[in-house]
Protein backbone atom coordinates (compact mmCIF):
# COMPACT_ATOMS: atom_id res chain seq x y z
CA UNK A 1 0.00 0.00 0.00
CA UNK A 2 1.17 3.52 -0.69
CA UNK A 3 2.08 5.89 2.16
CA UNK A 4 -0.78 7.52 4.06
CA UNK A 5 -1.69 11.19 3.72
CA UNK A 6 -3.24 13.45 6.32
CA UNK A 7 -5.88 14.72 3.88
CA UNK A 8 -6.69 14.67 0.18
CA UNK A 9 -5.21 18.01 -0.84
CA UNK A 10 -3.69 17.28 -4.24
CA UNK A 11 -1.22 20.12 -3.94
CA UNK A 12 2.02 18.38 -4.86
CA UNK A 13 3.92 16.61 -2.11
CA UNK A 14 7.49 16.23 -3.32
CA UNK A 15 8.26 13.16 -1.23
CA UNK A 16 5.09 11.28 -2.04
CA UNK A 17 5.68 7.59 -2.78
CA UNK A 18 9.29 8.56 -3.55
CA UNK A 19 10.74 5.22 -2.49
CA UNK A 20 8.03 2.96 -3.87
CA UNK A 21 8.53 3.11 -7.63
CA UNK A 22 11.63 3.65 -9.74
CA UNK A 23 11.34 6.33 -12.41
CA UNK A 24 12.13 5.10 -15.92
CA UNK A 25 11.54 7.31 -18.93
CA UNK A 26 13.11 4.96 -21.46
CA UNK A 27 10.89 3.20 -23.97
CA UNK A 28 10.53 -0.53 -24.23
CA UNK A 29 12.88 -0.42 -27.20
CA UNK A 30 15.66 1.21 -25.12
CA UNK A 31 15.21 4.66 -26.64
CA UNK A 32 16.70 7.49 -24.55
CA UNK A 33 14.52 10.61 -24.59
CA UNK A 34 16.13 13.86 -25.68
CA UNK A 35 16.87 16.45 -23.00
CA UNK A 36 15.25 19.80 -23.83
CA UNK A 37 15.42 23.28 -22.23
CA UNK A 38 12.93 24.26 -19.50
CA UNK A 39 9.38 25.03 -20.64
CA UNK A 40 7.77 28.14 -19.12
CA UNK A 41 4.09 28.26 -18.26
CA UNK A 42 1.93 30.99 -19.79
CA UNK A 43 -0.20 33.31 -17.59
CA UNK A 44 -3.87 32.35 -17.76
CA UNK A 45 -6.24 33.85 -15.16
CA UNK A 46 -6.06 35.93 -11.98
CA UNK A 47 -8.35 36.36 -9.01
CA UNK A 48 -9.40 40.05 -8.95
CA UNK A 49 -7.51 41.90 -6.24
CA UNK A 50 -10.69 43.00 -4.46
CA UNK A 51 -11.14 39.39 -3.29
CA UNK A 52 -7.62 38.85 -1.97
CA UNK A 53 -8.67 39.39 1.66
CA UNK A 54 -10.69 36.15 1.64
CA UNK A 55 -9.53 32.61 2.32
CA UNK A 56 -9.10 30.55 -0.85
CA UNK A 57 -10.72 27.24 0.05
CA UNK A 58 -10.14 25.73 -3.37
CA UNK A 59 -9.79 26.65 -7.04
CA UNK A 60 -10.17 24.94 -10.39
CA UNK A 61 -10.52 25.38 -14.16
CA UNK A 62 -13.66 23.92 -15.70
CA UNK A 63 -14.16 21.92 -18.90
CA UNK A 64 -14.80 25.11 -20.91
CA UNK A 65 -11.76 27.03 -19.69
CA UNK A 66 -13.24 29.29 -17.00
CA UNK A 67 -11.28 29.62 -13.76
CA UNK A 68 -13.10 29.50 -10.43
CA UNK A 69 -12.11 30.32 -6.87
CA UNK A 70 -14.10 29.08 -3.85
CA UNK A 71 -13.69 31.77 -1.18
CA UNK A 72 -14.60 31.73 2.50
CA UNK A 73 -14.34 34.35 5.20
CA UNK A 74 -11.70 32.34 7.07
CA UNK A 75 -9.82 29.06 7.00
CA UNK A 76 -11.51 26.16 8.87
CA UNK A 77 -9.82 25.01 12.07
CA UNK A 78 -7.69 21.84 11.71
CA UNK A 79 -9.28 18.50 12.45
CA UNK A 80 -11.75 15.98 11.11
CA UNK A 81 -14.76 16.74 13.32
CA UNK A 82 -18.08 18.23 12.25
CA UNK A 83 -17.75 21.71 10.78
CA UNK A 84 -20.29 24.44 11.35
CA UNK A 85 -21.93 25.27 7.97
CA UNK A 86 -20.51 28.38 6.35
CA UNK A 87 -21.23 30.66 3.42
CA UNK A 88 -18.86 30.96 0.48
CA UNK A 89 -18.39 32.95 -2.67
CA UNK A 90 -17.40 31.52 -6.05
CA UNK A 91 -15.51 34.00 -8.20
CA UNK A 92 -15.43 33.05 -11.88
CA UNK A 93 -13.04 34.47 -14.47
CA UNK A 94 -13.93 33.37 -17.99
CA UNK A 95 -11.60 32.85 -20.93
CA UNK A 96 -12.11 36.49 -21.96
CA UNK A 97 -11.04 37.77 -18.53
CA UNK A 98 -14.54 38.81 -17.38
CA UNK A 99 -15.41 38.01 -13.78
CA UNK A 100 -18.57 37.50 -11.78
CA UNK A 101 -19.44 36.06 -8.37
CA UNK A 102 -21.98 33.51 -7.09
CA UNK A 103 -22.92 33.16 -3.42
CA UNK A 104 -23.24 29.66 -1.96
CA UNK A 105 -24.79 29.08 1.46
CA UNK A 106 -24.40 26.46 4.19
CA UNK A 107 -21.34 24.67 2.85
CA UNK A 108 -20.21 21.76 5.01
CA UNK A 109 -16.92 20.71 3.38
CA UNK A 110 -13.82 20.97 5.56
CA UNK A 111 -11.53 19.90 2.70
CA UNK A 112 -13.52 21.18 -0.31
CA UNK A 113 -13.08 20.13 -3.90
CA UNK A 114 -15.35 21.80 -6.41
CA UNK A 115 -16.10 22.36 -10.06
CA UNK A 116 -18.60 24.15 -12.27
CA UNK A 117 -21.57 22.47 -13.91
CA UNK A 118 -22.49 23.23 -17.53
CA UNK A 119 -25.82 24.78 -16.47
CA UNK A 120 -24.05 27.47 -14.45
CA UNK A 121 -24.29 25.69 -11.12
CA UNK A 122 -21.53 24.28 -8.94
CA UNK A 123 -20.76 21.05 -7.12
CA UNK A 124 -18.75 20.98 -3.89
CA UNK A 125 -17.41 17.82 -2.26
CA UNK A 126 -15.58 17.19 1.00
CA UNK A 127 -12.44 15.17 0.26
CA UNK A 128 -12.67 13.41 3.62
CA UNK A 129 -15.93 11.99 4.90
CA UNK A 130 -17.53 9.25 6.93
CA UNK A 131 -20.10 6.82 5.60
CA UNK A 132 -23.04 8.62 7.18
CA UNK A 133 -22.17 12.03 5.68
CA UNK A 134 -23.72 13.48 2.53
CA UNK A 135 -20.40 14.97 1.43
CA UNK A 136 -21.45 16.38 -1.96
CA UNK A 137 -23.57 19.51 -2.34
CA UNK A 138 -24.90 20.55 -5.74
CA UNK A 139 -25.91 24.19 -6.27
CA UNK A 140 -27.90 25.71 -9.10
CA UNK A 141 -26.85 28.82 -11.02
CA UNK A 142 -28.44 31.05 -8.35
CA UNK A 143 -26.43 29.42 -5.57
CA UNK A 144 -29.29 27.35 -4.14
CA UNK A 145 -28.56 23.84 -2.88
CA UNK A 146 -30.44 21.29 -4.99
CA UNK A 147 -28.89 17.87 -4.30
CA UNK A 148 -26.80 16.15 -1.65
CA UNK A 149 -25.19 12.70 -1.81
CA UNK A 150 -21.87 10.97 -1.21
CA UNK A 151 -19.17 9.65 -3.56
CA UNK A 152 -16.74 8.03 -1.13
CA UNK A 153 -13.87 9.03 1.15
CA UNK A 154 -10.36 10.16 0.20
CA UNK A 155 -10.98 12.20 -2.95
CA UNK A 156 -7.81 12.85 -4.93
CA UNK A 157 -9.29 14.11 -8.22
CA UNK A 158 -12.63 15.82 -8.79
CA UNK A 159 -13.56 17.02 -12.29
CA UNK A 160 -16.83 17.64 -14.15
CA UNK A 161 -17.09 16.84 -17.85
CA UNK A 162 -19.00 18.95 -20.42
CA UNK A 163 -22.10 16.79 -19.99
CA UNK A 164 -22.22 17.49 -16.26
CA UNK A 165 -20.93 14.10 -15.11
CA UNK A 166 -18.62 13.97 -12.10
CA UNK A 167 -15.33 12.06 -12.37
CA UNK A 168 -13.97 11.24 -8.93
CA UNK A 169 -10.56 9.65 -8.33
CA UNK A 170 -9.47 8.43 -4.89
CA UNK A 171 -6.18 8.02 -3.09
CA UNK A 172 -5.01 5.00 -1.14
CA UNK A 173 -6.80 5.67 2.15
CA UNK A 174 -10.09 5.39 0.28
CA UNK A 175 -9.14 2.54 -2.02
CA UNK A 176 -7.98 0.41 0.91
CA UNK A 177 -10.35 1.86 3.50
CA UNK A 178 -13.80 0.98 4.77
CA UNK A 179 -15.78 3.05 2.26
CA UNK A 180 -16.79 0.75 -0.60
CA UNK A 181 -17.61 3.70 -2.84
CA UNK A 182 -13.89 4.54 -2.98
CA UNK A 183 -12.56 1.03 -3.63
CA UNK A 184 -12.51 1.17 -7.47
CA UNK A 185 -10.18 4.20 -7.35
CA UNK A 186 -12.20 6.00 -10.04
CA UNK A 187 -15.93 6.45 -10.55
CA UNK A 188 -18.24 8.50 -12.73
CA UNK A 189 -21.36 9.99 -11.15
CA UNK A 190 -24.35 11.96 -12.34
CA UNK A 191 -24.92 15.40 -10.84
CA UNK A 192 -27.89 13.87 -8.99
CA UNK A 193 -25.76 11.25 -7.25
CA UNK A 194 -26.26 8.19 -9.47
CA UNK A 195 -23.18 6.01 -9.90
CA UNK A 196 -22.81 5.68 -13.68
CA UNK A 197 -19.56 3.71 -13.90
CA UNK A 198 -16.75 2.31 -11.76
CA UNK A 199 -13.28 1.31 -12.89
CA UNK A 200 -12.33 -2.36 -13.01
CA UNK A 201 -8.91 -3.74 -13.89
CA UNK A 202 -8.57 -4.67 -17.55
CA UNK A 203 -6.01 -6.65 -19.51
CA UNK A 204 -2.94 -4.45 -19.72
CA UNK A 205 -3.75 -2.38 -16.62
CA UNK A 206 -4.18 -3.39 -13.00
CA UNK A 207 -6.24 -1.93 -10.20
CA UNK A 208 -6.03 1.75 -9.26
CA UNK A 209 -4.37 2.24 -5.89
CA UNK A 210 -4.06 6.03 -6.12
CA UNK A 211 -5.48 8.19 -8.90
CA UNK A 212 -2.45 10.43 -9.48
CA UNK A 213 -3.49 12.14 -12.72
CA UNK A 214 -6.95 12.59 -14.27
CA UNK A 215 -7.65 14.49 -17.48
CA UNK A 216 -11.25 15.27 -18.44
CA UNK A 217 -11.41 17.14 -21.73
CA UNK A 218 -13.89 19.32 -23.57
CA UNK A 219 -14.88 16.40 -25.83
CA UNK A 220 -15.63 14.29 -22.71
CA UNK A 221 -12.71 11.91 -23.26
CA UNK A 222 -11.04 10.87 -20.01
CA UNK A 223 -7.41 9.93 -19.46
CA UNK A 224 -5.92 8.47 -16.30
CA UNK A 225 -2.42 7.72 -15.04
CA UNK A 226 -2.58 5.97 -11.68
CA UNK A 227 -0.43 4.16 -9.15
CA UNK A 228 0.77 1.49 -9.22
CA UNK A 229 1.53 0.47 -12.82
CA UNK A 230 0.97 3.95 -14.34
CA UNK A 231 -0.57 2.58 -17.53
CA UNK A 232 -2.10 5.39 -19.59
CA UNK A 233 -5.83 4.68 -19.56
CA UNK A 234 -8.09 6.17 -22.22
CA UNK A 235 -11.77 6.02 -21.25
CA UNK A 236 -14.27 6.57 -24.05
CA UNK A 237 -18.01 7.00 -23.63
CA UNK A 238 -20.69 6.14 -26.15
CA UNK A 239 -24.45 5.99 -25.70
CA UNK A 240 -24.51 2.66 -23.92
CA UNK A 241 -21.14 2.00 -22.30
CA UNK A 242 -17.66 3.18 -21.35
CA UNK A 243 -14.59 1.39 -22.66
CA UNK A 244 -11.08 1.46 -21.20
CA UNK A 245 -8.07 1.30 -23.50
CA UNK A 246 -4.75 0.84 -21.67
CA UNK A 247 -1.32 1.69 -23.01
CA UNK A 248 1.95 0.55 -21.48
CA UNK A 249 3.67 3.56 -19.93
CA UNK A 250 7.15 3.76 -18.37
CA UNK A 251 6.71 7.29 -16.97
CA UNK A 252 6.11 6.90 -13.23
CA UNK A 253 4.77 9.40 -10.76
CA UNK A 254 3.20 12.07 -12.99
CA UNK A 255 0.57 14.14 -11.17
CA UNK A 256 -0.87 15.82 -14.30
CA UNK A 257 -1.01 15.16 -18.02
CA UNK A 258 -1.96 16.94 -21.21
CA UNK A 259 -3.21 14.95 -24.20
CA UNK A 260 -3.74 15.67 -27.88
CA UNK A 261 -3.96 13.38 -30.91
CA UNK A 262 -1.03 10.92 -30.75
CA UNK A 263 0.73 12.91 -28.02
CA UNK A 264 0.84 13.14 -24.23
CA UNK A 265 2.80 15.39 -21.89
CA UNK A 266 3.39 14.05 -18.37
CA UNK A 267 4.02 16.57 -15.58
CA UNK A 268 5.76 15.67 -12.34
CA UNK A 269 7.41 12.71 -10.71
CA UNK A 270 9.09 11.68 -7.50
CA UNK A 271 11.67 13.63 -5.51
CA UNK A 272 13.78 15.86 -7.75
CA UNK A 273 11.47 15.06 -10.68
CA UNK A 274 8.52 16.96 -9.22
CA UNK A 275 8.82 19.53 -12.08
CA UNK A 276 9.72 17.02 -14.78
CA UNK A 277 8.10 17.17 -18.22
CA UNK A 278 8.02 14.09 -20.41
CA UNK A 279 6.78 14.56 -23.97
CA UNK A 280 5.62 11.26 -25.45
CA UNK A 281 4.08 9.70 -28.52
CA UNK A 282 0.81 7.88 -27.87
CA UNK A 283 0.89 4.70 -29.94
CA UNK A 284 -1.60 1.89 -30.38
CA UNK A 285 -0.62 -0.03 -27.25
CA UNK A 286 2.15 1.96 -25.60
CA UNK A 287 3.53 5.38 -24.74
CA UNK A 288 6.96 6.25 -26.18
CA UNK A 289 8.85 9.06 -24.40
CA UNK A 290 10.46 11.45 -26.88
CA UNK A 291 11.94 14.20 -24.73
CA UNK A 292 12.33 15.23 -21.10
CA UNK A 293 12.71 18.67 -19.57
CA UNK A 294 11.49 20.87 -16.74
CA UNK A 295 8.37 22.93 -16.23
CA UNK A 296 9.04 26.41 -14.83
CA UNK A 297 6.92 29.41 -13.94
CA UNK A 298 6.03 32.13 -16.44
CA UNK A 299 9.07 34.09 -15.25
CA UNK A 300 11.39 31.11 -15.63
CA UNK A 301 11.74 30.38 -11.90
CA UNK A 302 11.24 26.93 -10.33
CA UNK A 303 7.72 26.03 -9.27
CA UNK A 304 6.69 25.96 -5.63
CA UNK A 305 3.72 24.23 -4.07
CA UNK A 306 0.92 24.04 -6.57
CA UNK A 307 -2.44 22.72 -7.67
CA UNK A 308 -2.88 21.25 -11.12
CA UNK A 309 -5.91 20.64 -13.33
CA UNK A 310 -5.67 18.58 -16.52
CA UNK A 311 -8.05 19.40 -19.37
CA UNK A 312 -7.41 17.95 -22.84
CA UNK A 313 -4.20 19.52 -24.25
CA UNK A 314 -3.82 21.81 -21.23
CA UNK A 315 -2.36 21.47 -17.76
CA UNK A 316 -3.33 24.41 -15.57
CA UNK A 317 -1.00 25.20 -12.67
CA UNK A 318 -1.74 27.35 -9.64
CA UNK A 319 1.10 28.17 -7.24
CA UNK A 320 0.91 29.61 -3.74
CA UNK A 321 -0.77 31.91 -2.77
CA UNK A 322 -3.22 30.45 -5.34
CA UNK A 323 -4.48 33.75 -6.74
CA UNK A 324 -3.36 33.06 -10.34
CA UNK A 325 -3.54 30.22 -12.86
CA UNK A 326 -0.96 29.59 -15.56
CA UNK A 327 -1.13 27.04 -18.34
CA UNK A 328 0.88 24.54 -20.37
CA UNK A 329 -0.91 24.05 -23.71
CA UNK A 330 0.54 21.40 -26.05
CA UNK A 331 -1.89 22.31 -28.85
CA UNK A 332 -0.07 25.57 -29.65
N, C-alpha and C positions, 0 to 999 in steps of 0.2 A: 504494500500500500504506500502511496505517496505521503510525504510529510503533512502534518496537520497545519491548518491555518486558523488564526483567531477569528476572522470573519471572511466574508466573500468579496471584499473590495478587490477588484481586478486591476487596481493600480499596480504596476510591475514590482515584483519583489525579486531583487537581483540574485538572491541565493536560492530561489525556489527550485526544489528537486535537483540541485546542482550536482549532487553526487550519484544520482540514480540512473542517468542515461548518458552515454558518451555521445558527443556531437560529431557527426560525420557528414560533411557536405560533398563527398565524392559520389559519383554516380556508380551504378552497378558495373559499368564497364571500366571503372578506374579513372575516369576523366577528372582532372583537377580544375575546378572553377577558376576563372580569371579574377584577379584582385583588381578592383576598380576604386576610384577616388570616392570620398564621402558624398552622400546625396543629401542636399538640404531640403527640408520641408518648405512648403509654401504657406504663407499666412492665409487663413480661411475665414474665420468669424470671431468677433469679440463681444463679450458681454458689455452692454453700455455702462459707462462709468457711474451713472446714477444709481446702479444696483450694487455697487461694490461693497457697500456696508452690510450686506446680508450674507448669511452663511450659505455656501454652495453645497447643498446636500448631494447632488449628483448632476451629471451633464451628459448629453449624448448628441448624435447626429442621426436624423431619421432617414428612412429609405429614399426620400425625395431631396435630400441635401440640406434641409433646414437644421440649424443648431438650436439646442434647447438647454436651458439651465433650470434646475429645480432649486428654488431658494427658500430658506427658512429664516426666521428671525434670529435663531441661535442654534448652535450645535447641540445635539442630544447628549446627555450625560453617558459616560461609558457603562457598559453592562448589557445583559441579555434579558432583563426583566421587562414587564409591561411598560409601555411608553404612553404618556398622556397624549391624546390626539392633538394635533397641531395644524395650523393653517400654513399654506405654502403658496408660492408664486412661481409660475413657469414663465420664463422669459424666452421668447422665440426670436431668432434672427434668421431670416430666410436667405436664399441664395443671392438675392439682390441687395442684401444688407439692411432691409427694413425690419424693424422690431415691433413686437407687441407682447402683451402680458396677459396671462390667464390665471385667475385665482382658483386654488383648490382648497377645500376645507376638510377638516378632520382626518388628516393623514395619520396613519398608525405605524409606518415603516421606520424602524430604527436604522437599518442599513439599506436605504432605498436604491432601487434600480428603476429606471423609467424610460419610456419611449412614447412617441406620438403615434396616434392612430390616424388612418387616412381620412376619417370623417371630421378631423379637427380636435378630437378628444385626446386623452392621455391615459396611460396605464402605468401604475406604480406598484412595485412589488418589494417586499422585504426579503433581503437575501438570506436572512436567518429566521427560521420559524419553527414552531412546534406543530404537531399534528392537528391540534384543535383550533389553530389560528387561521382565519381567512386572510392570507397574507397579500393578496392581490386586490387592488382597488382600481376600478375602471371609471373614468370620468368622461362626461360628454363635452362638447365644444364650449359649453357655458360654465364648465367647472363643477358640474353636479355629479355626485357619485351615482353610478347606475348598476354596477355589478361588483360582487366580491366573491372570491374563490381562492383556492390554493393550488400551487404548482410544484410544491416540494421544497425541502430545505437545501441550503448550501448552493445558492445561485451564483454561478460564475459568469455566464453570458446571458443577456436579456435583450433581444432585438425583435422588432415588429417588421413584418414584410409588407409590401404594397397592398396586399389583400386584407391586411388587418390581423393576420395570424401571428401568434406569439411563439418565438423560438427561444427555448430556455435550456441552457447548458449548465451542468452542475459540476462542482469540484468534489474531491474524494470524500469529504466528510458526509456528503449526501449520498454519493454512489454506494459507499460502504456502511451507511448509517441505517437508522430504523425507519426512515421515511421511504416507503416503497415508490412514491411518485418520483423520487430522485434517482432510483437505481439504474435506469437505462443510460443516464449521463446526458441525454438529449431528448427533448420532447417538443412537439408542436401542439399548440393549444389555440382554440378559438378565443375571441375577445369576450365570450360569455362563459368561459371556463370549461369547455368540452375538450377532452384530450383527443386530438385528431391523429396523432402518430407518435410512436416511441421507437427509438433506435434499438436494433438488434444486431449482433455481430453477423457479418457476412463473410463469404469466402474472400480472402485477401485483406481483411481488416478485423481485428479483434474487438473486444468490449471497450467502451469508453470508461476510463478511470478518472479522468479530469479533462473537461472540455476547454483546452487552452485557447484555441482560436476558432471563432465562428464568423462567417461572412454571409450576410443576407443582402442580396442585391436588389436593384430596382426591377429586374425581370423575374424576381421571386426565386431565382436559383440560390441554393444554399451550399456552402462549402465549409468543411470542418477539418481541423487538424488537432488531434487529441492525444493525450497520454493514454496508453503507453507505447503504442507502435508508431504513432504519428503518420499513419497512412493519410493521404489526402482524399477525403470523402466528398464526392459530388452528389447532392441530393436533388433530384428532379421531381417535380409535381405535375401530374396530369389530372384529368377529371376524376379518376377513380382510385389512384394509388400514388405512393411515393416510392421511388427506386433509388438505391444507393449504389454508386459506382466508385469502388476504391482504386487508388493508384499507389503503388509502392513509393515511399518517400523517405529519403535518408536525412532530411533536415529535421533535427530534433529541437524541441523546446520553443518554437515560435509562438508568440502570444498574439499575433495579428497576421493577416494575409490579405493581399490584393490579388484579384483574378481578372483576367481578360482572355479572349480566345487564344488558346494554346500557350498561355503564359501565367505564371504565378510569382508573386514576390512575397517572401516570408520575412517577417520582422521579429527580431528578438531571438533569444537563446538563453543559455545558462551562463552564470558568472560574468566573465568579461565579454561575452557575446550578447549582452542584453540589448545592445544597439545594432546588432548585426543585420544586414540585408542580404538575402540570397535570392537572386533572380534565376528563375528556372523555366524550362520548357515543360509544358504539360502534354505528355504523350498518351497513347491509348491506354497503357496499363502502368505507367510509371511517371515519376517526376525527375527530370534531369537538370541538376544545377548547372548554370552557365557562368555566373559571376557572383562574387561576394564583395561586400563593402560595408560601410557604416552609414547609419541614418543620423543626421545632425539637425539641430534647430535651424530656423530660417536665417539666423545670423551666423551659422556655421559652428556654433558651440555645442558641446556634448549635451545630450538630453538628461534631464533629471527625472524625478518621479513623474509618472504620467498615466493617463487613461488612454485607451485606444478603442476605436470603433472601426470595424471592417465592413465596407459597403462596395461590392462589385470591384471596380478597378482602383478604389480609393481606400487608404488607411488614414483615418483622422486621428490626430495625436493632440492631447491636451496636457500640458505640463503645469505643475504648481506655479501660481496659486489657482489654476483652473479657470481663469477668466478669458482664455483665448484658445481657439482651435486652429491647428495647422493641418496640412494635408500632403500626403504622398499619392500622386495620381499617375498610374502607369499607362493610362490611355493617351497621355499627351507627350 
